[in-house]
Amino acid sequence: MPPIFGPSANLMMTLALLGGLVLGVGGVGWWWLWPRTEYVRHTLWPVEQPVPFSHEHHVAGLGIDCRFCHSAVEVSSSAGLPPTYTCMTCHSQVWTNAAVLAPVRQSLATGTPIVWNRVNDLPDYVYFNHSIHIAKGVGCASCHGEVDRMALSNKAQSLTMQFCLDCHRDPGPRLRPKDQIYNTEWRRSADTPSPQALLAQYHVGGRLLTDCSICHR
């Protein structure tokens, strides 16, 4: 009786097993890595808004301070969005009839807030407080990027757990002087206090910043 399997059977079986192994490992790797890519997290993707607001124009061009619009950032867990009358403080005098600002004028006339689309989002199980970060010397640009160069707002950082832990494990190098917190163009220089000095200035210490309950409450 002739053999059931030919001389190439062993080779074919070896190739099939290797192919299955490669597919299995590749599948697990894809499952693990794909959700962590910048593409999936929409990092650096401009977010469409009902009004195309340009931070580049308002911050870099006109020199408007972050707190003019985000007035609650120093006292609240949320930075807050400006009410329509804040926008109309200027736009009742300039660009008063611009078509692009029609939703702003309509919002003021009807008393209905503009519904902006969220740019930076965190899961519901993560607690983040803007005011404590500002009070401890974390600059806006550390998380929000160089907003003064954003013609349209985008998510500058991945905001993953690893991103937060990298700072919480060693916050000193990421802190800045109080008068530079809102300066999006600030860079550390020879005159900048040392990380240790900034940690002491802001009284950062005591409770371990990597405790789970710091962010998960």
RAFEN-V324941 format. One record per residue. N is the residue number from 1. RES is the residue in one letter. SS is DSSP state (H for helix, E for strand, C for the rest). PHI is phi in radians with two decimals (none if undefined). Layout:
BEGIN
N & RES & SS & PHI
N & RES & SS & PHI
END
This chain:
BEGIN
1 & M & C & none
2 & P & C & -1.19
3 & P & C & -1.11
4 & I & C & -1.21
5 & F & C & -1.87
6 & G & C & -1.40
7 & P & C & -1.05
8 & S & C & -1.52
9 & A & H & -1.08
10 & N & H & -1.08
11 & L & H & -1.11
12 & M & H & -1.11
13 & M & H & -1.15
14 & T & H & -1.06
15 & L & H & -1.11
16 & A & H & -1.14
17 & L & H & -1.14
18 & L & H & -1.10
19 & G & H & -1.09
20 & G & H & -1.13
21 & L & H & -1.12
22 & V & H & -1.09
23 & L & H & -1.11
24 & G & H & -1.13
25 & V & H & -1.12
26 & G & H & -1.09
27 & G & H & -1.13
28 & V & H & -1.11
29 & G & H & -1.09
30 & W & H & -1.10
31 & W & H & -1.06
32 & W & H & -1.41
33 & L & H & -1.55
34 & W & H & -0.99
35 & P & H & -1.15
36 & R & H & -1.69
37 & T & C & -1.34
38 & E & C & -1.10
39 & Y & C & -1.11
40 & V & C & -1.16
41 & R & C & -1.42
42 & H & C & 1.02
43 & T & E & -1.20
44 & L & C & 1.24
45 & W & C & -1.56
46 & P & E & -1.07
47 & V & C & -1.77
48 & E & C & -1.18
49 & Q & C & -2.22
50 & P & C & -1.09
51 & V & C & -2.29
52 & P & C & -1.29
53 & F & C & -1.35
54 & S & C & -1.92
55 & H & H & -1.15
56 & E & H & -1.01
57 & H & H & -1.23
58 & H & H & -1.35
59 & V & H & -1.52
60 & A & H & -1.31
61 & G & H & -1.28
62 & L & C & -1.78
63 & G & C & 1.27
64 & I & C & -1.32
65 & D & C & -1.24
66 & C & H & -0.90
67 & R & H & -1.27
68 & F & H & -1.11
69 & C & H & -1.73
70 & H & C & -1.69
71 & S & C & -1.25
72 & A & C & -1.68
73 & V & C & -1.13
74 & E & C & -1.53
75 & V & C & -2.22
76 & S & C & -2.30
77 & S & C & -1.20
78 & S & C & -1.91
79 & A & C & -1.18
80 & G & C & 1.38
81 & L & C & -2.01
82 & P & C & -1.21
83 & P & C & -1.19
84 & T & H & -1.02
85 & Y & H & -1.16
86 & T & H & -1.16
87 & C & H & -1.09
88 & M & H & -1.33
89 & T & H & -0.96
90 & C & H & -1.67
91 & H & H & -1.40
92 & S & C & -1.40
93 & Q & C & -2.02
94 & V & C & -2.16
95 & W & C & 0.93
96 & T & C & -1.14
97 & N & C & -2.01
98 & A & C & -1.12
99 & A & H & -1.08
100 & V & H & -1.14
101 & L & H & -1.71
102 & A & H & -0.99
103 & P & H & -1.08
104 & V & H & -1.22
105 & R & H & -1.14
106 & Q & H & -1.16
107 & S & H & -1.07
108 & L & H & -1.16
109 & A & H & -1.21
110 & T & H & -1.68
111 & G & C & 1.31
112 & T & C & -1.75
113 & P & C & -1.09
114 & I & C & -1.28
115 & V & C & -1.64
116 & W & C & -1.50
117 & N & C & -1.54
118 & R & C & -1.17
119 & V & C & -1.72
120 & N & C & -1.86
121 & D & C & -2.23
122 & L & C & -2.22
123 & P & C & -1.06
124 & D & C & -1.10
125 & Y & C & -1.53
126 & V & C & -1.89
127 & Y & C & -1.73
128 & F & C & -2.28
129 & N & C & -2.09
130 & H & H & -1.11
131 & S & H & -1.08
132 & I & H & -1.22
133 & H & H & -1.19
134 & I & H & -1.12
135 & A & H & -1.14
136 & K & C & -1.69
137 & G & C & 1.63
138 & V & E & -1.55
139 & G & C & -1.34
140 & C & H & -0.98
141 & A & H & -1.17
142 & S & H & -1.05
143 & C & H & -1.87
144 & H & H & -1.63
145 & G & C & 1.33
146 & E & C & -1.44
147 & V & H & -1.09
148 & D & H & -1.20
149 & R & H & -1.94
150 & M & C & -1.70
151 & A & C & -1.14
152 & L & C & -2.27
153 & S & C & -1.15
154 & N & E & -2.48
155 & K & E & -1.42
156 & A & C & -1.42
157 & Q & C & -2.18
158 & S & C & -1.18
159 & L & C & 1.02
160 & T & C & -1.36
161 & M & H & -1.06
162 & Q & H & -1.11
163 & F & H & -1.06
164 & C & H & -1.20
165 & L & H & -1.15
166 & D & H & -1.00
167 & C & H & -1.40
168 & H & H & -1.14
169 & R & H & -1.28
170 & D & C & -2.59
171 & P & C & -1.28
172 & G & H & -0.85
173 & P & H & -1.11
174 & R & H & -1.71
175 & L & E & -1.47
176 & R & C & -2.46
177 & P & C & -1.04
178 & K & H & -1.00
179 & D & H & -1.40
180 & Q & H & -2.07
181 & I & C & -1.05
182 & Y & C & -1.71
183 & N & C & -1.51
184 & T & C & -1.26
185 & E & C & -1.80
186 & W & C & -1.17
187 & R & C & -2.33
188 & R & C & -1.09
189 & S & C & -2.29
190 & A & C & -1.13
191 & D & C & -1.48
192 & T & C & -1.23
193 & P & C & -0.98
194 & S & C & -1.14
195 & P & H & -0.95
196 & Q & H & -1.14
197 & A & H & -1.15
198 & L & H & -1.20
199 & L & H & -1.05
200 & A & H & -1.22
201 & Q & H & -1.09
202 & Y & C & -1.64
203 & H & C & 0.98
204 & V & C & -1.48
205 & G & C & 2.79
206 & G & C & 1.39
207 & R & C & -1.16
208 & L & C & -1.19
209 & L & C & -1.27
210 & T & C & -1.71
211 & D & C & -1.04
212 & C & H & -0.99
213 & S & H & -1.26
214 & I & H & -1.10
215 & C & H & -1.93
216 & H & C & -1.99
217 & R & C & -2.12
END
